[in-house]
Amino acid sequence: MANIKSAKKRILVNRTKAERNKSVKSSVKTQIKKVYAAIETGDKEAAKSALTAATSALDKAAKKGVYHKNTSARKISRLALAVNKMA
């Protein structure tokens, strides 16, 4: 454990931010899985609504700095492409 006060604070702050990032990433992954699950079942309306929710979650995560903006954009693009390829 650190002895310097500022180092102790950094440890606590980093732990808090890591927990938040983990939570946000987990929820984003869940939203993405819902899109792919809807695609697997062939339900286009469900896939579109899940895509909207996933896009929103990814944008928020990028805005908070959890994901890099290009990573978020790439994931959104791949999801949209998968939904648009449905029959």
BALOBA-1460 file (C-alpha; in Angstrom, 3 decimals):
// residues 87
<rec num="1" residu="m" x="0.000" y="0.000" z="0.000"/>
<rec num="2" residu="a" x="1.179" y="3.515" z="-0.764"/>
<rec num="3" residu="n" x="2.368" y="5.803" z="2.017"/>
<rec num="4" residu="i" x="1.828" y="9.143" z="0.298"/>
<rec num="5" residu="k" x="-1.630" y="10.663" z="0.634"/>
<rec num="6" residu="s" x="-2.003" y="11.526" z="-3.056"/>
<rec num="7" residu="a" x="-0.958" y="8.011" z="-4.063"/>
<rec num="8" residu="k" x="-3.565" y="6.543" z="-1.696"/>
<rec num="9" residu="k" x="-6.211" y="8.753" z="-3.270"/>
<rec num="10" residu="r" x="-5.154" y="7.728" z="-6.793"/>
<rec num="11" residu="i" x="-5.554" y="4.066" z="-5.817"/>
<rec num="12" residu="l" x="-9.083" y="4.696" z="-4.548"/>
<rec num="13" residu="v" x="-10.087" y="6.833" z="-7.540"/>
<rec num="14" residu="n" x="-8.671" y="4.325" z="-10.018"/>
<rec num="15" residu="r" x="-10.551" y="1.487" z="-8.308"/>
<rec num="16" residu="t" x="-13.811" y="3.467" z="-8.494"/>
<rec num="17" residu="k" x="-13.324" y="4.293" z="-12.173"/>
<rec num="18" residu="a" x="-12.378" y="0.700" z="-13.016"/>
<rec num="19" residu="e" x="-15.588" y="-0.551" z="-11.401"/>
<rec num="20" residu="r" x="-17.658" y="1.963" z="-13.361"/>
<rec num="21" residu="n" x="-15.904" y="1.056" z="-16.618"/>
<rec num="22" residu="k" x="-16.478" y="-2.644" z="-15.952"/>
<rec num="23" residu="s" x="-20.168" y="-2.046" z="-15.346"/>
<rec num="24" residu="v" x="-20.608" y="0.061" z="-18.475"/>
<rec num="25" residu="k" x="-18.697" y="-2.408" z="-20.661"/>
<rec num="26" residu="s" x="-20.772" y="-5.284" z="-19.320"/>
<rec num="27" residu="s" x="-24.042" y="-3.528" z="-20.112"/>
<rec num="28" residu="v" x="-22.825" y="-2.618" z="-23.606"/>
<rec num="29" residu="k" x="-21.863" y="-6.234" z="-24.280"/>
<rec num="30" residu="t" x="-25.330" y="-7.326" z="-23.130"/>
<rec num="31" residu="q" x="-26.970" y="-4.889" z="-25.548"/>
<rec num="32" residu="i" x="-24.784" y="-6.172" z="-28.405"/>
<rec num="33" residu="k" x="-25.689" y="-9.782" z="-27.571"/>
<rec num="34" residu="k" x="-29.384" y="-8.851" z="-27.709"/>
<rec num="35" residu="v" x="-28.926" y="-7.530" z="-31.260"/>
<rec num="36" residu="y" x="-27.215" y="-10.715" z="-32.419"/>
<rec num="37" residu="a" x="-29.827" y="-12.859" z="-30.665"/>
<rec num="38" residu="a" x="-32.598" y="-11.018" z="-32.521"/>
<rec num="39" residu="i" x="-30.725" y="-11.508" z="-35.803"/>
<rec num="40" residu="e" x="-30.403" y="-15.252" z="-35.096"/>
<rec num="41" residu="t" x="-34.150" y="-15.576" z="-34.544"/>
<rec num="42" residu="g" x="-34.823" y="-13.584" z="-37.719"/>
<rec num="43" residu="d" x="-37.000" y="-10.956" z="-36.040"/>
<rec num="44" residu="k" x="-36.179" y="-7.761" z="-37.935"/>
<rec num="45" residu="e" x="-38.253" y="-5.439" z="-35.739"/>
<rec num="46" residu="a" x="-36.676" y="-6.760" z="-32.556"/>
<rec num="47" residu="a" x="-33.243" y="-6.459" z="-34.157"/>
<rec num="48" residu="k" x="-33.885" y="-2.817" z="-35.097"/>
<rec num="49" residu="s" x="-35.079" y="-1.894" z="-31.617"/>
<rec num="50" residu="a" x="-32.134" y="-3.740" z="-30.043"/>
<rec num="51" residu="l" x="-29.795" y="-1.947" z="-32.473"/>
<rec num="52" residu="t" x="-31.166" y="1.414" z="-31.338"/>
<rec num="53" residu="a" x="-30.569" y="0.529" z="-27.695"/>
<rec num="54" residu="a" x="-27.075" y="-0.822" z="-28.404"/>
<rec num="55" residu="t" x="-26.150" y="2.256" z="-30.443"/>
<rec num="56" residu="s" x="-27.252" y="4.512" z="-27.611"/>
<rec num="57" residu="a" x="-25.284" y="2.490" z="-25.054"/>
<rec num="58" residu="l" x="-22.151" y="2.525" z="-27.208"/>
<rec num="59" residu="d" x="-22.395" y="6.269" z="-27.817"/>
<rec num="60" residu="k" x="-22.773" y="6.938" z="-24.102"/>
<rec num="61" residu="a" x="-19.811" y="4.693" z="-23.310"/>
<rec num="62" residu="a" x="-17.673" y="6.541" z="-25.860"/>
<rec num="63" residu="k" x="-18.806" y="9.881" z="-24.473"/>
<rec num="64" residu="k" x="-17.796" y="8.807" z="-20.932"/>
<rec num="65" residu="g" x="-14.409" y="7.623" z="-22.199"/>
<rec num="66" residu="v" x="-15.005" y="3.947" z="-21.505"/>
<rec num="67" residu="y" x="-14.531" y="3.125" z="-25.202"/>
<rec num="68" residu="h" x="-12.481" y="5.078" z="-27.747"/>
<rec num="69" residu="k" x="-14.757" y="6.870" z="-30.191"/>
<rec num="70" residu="n" x="-13.449" y="4.891" z="-33.164"/>
<rec num="71" residu="t" x="-14.012" y="1.593" z="-31.351"/>
<rec num="72" residu="s" x="-17.566" y="2.622" z="-30.609"/>
<rec num="73" residu="a" x="-18.141" y="3.709" z="-34.195"/>
<rec num="74" residu="r" x="-16.718" y="0.433" z="-35.523"/>
<rec num="75" residu="k" x="-18.949" y="-1.669" z="-33.279"/>
<rec num="76" residu="i" x="-22.041" y="0.364" z="-34.250"/>
<rec num="77" residu="s" x="-21.182" y="0.035" z="-37.922"/>
<rec num="78" residu="r" x="-20.809" y="-3.740" z="-37.693"/>
<rec num="79" residu="l" x="-24.088" y="-4.079" z="-35.823"/>
<rec num="80" residu="a" x="-25.941" y="-1.915" z="-38.354"/>
<rec num="81" residu="l" x="-24.453" y="-3.897" z="-41.230"/>
<rec num="82" residu="a" x="-25.558" y="-7.179" z="-39.638"/>
<rec num="83" residu="v" x="-29.104" y="-5.891" z="-39.124"/>
<rec num="84" residu="n" x="-29.304" y="-4.494" z="-42.662"/>
<rec num="85" residu="k" x="-28.147" y="-7.828" z="-44.141"/>
<rec num="86" residu="m" x="-31.241" y="-9.544" z="-42.735"/>
<rec num="87" residu="a" x="-33.678" y="-10.743" z="-45.385"/>
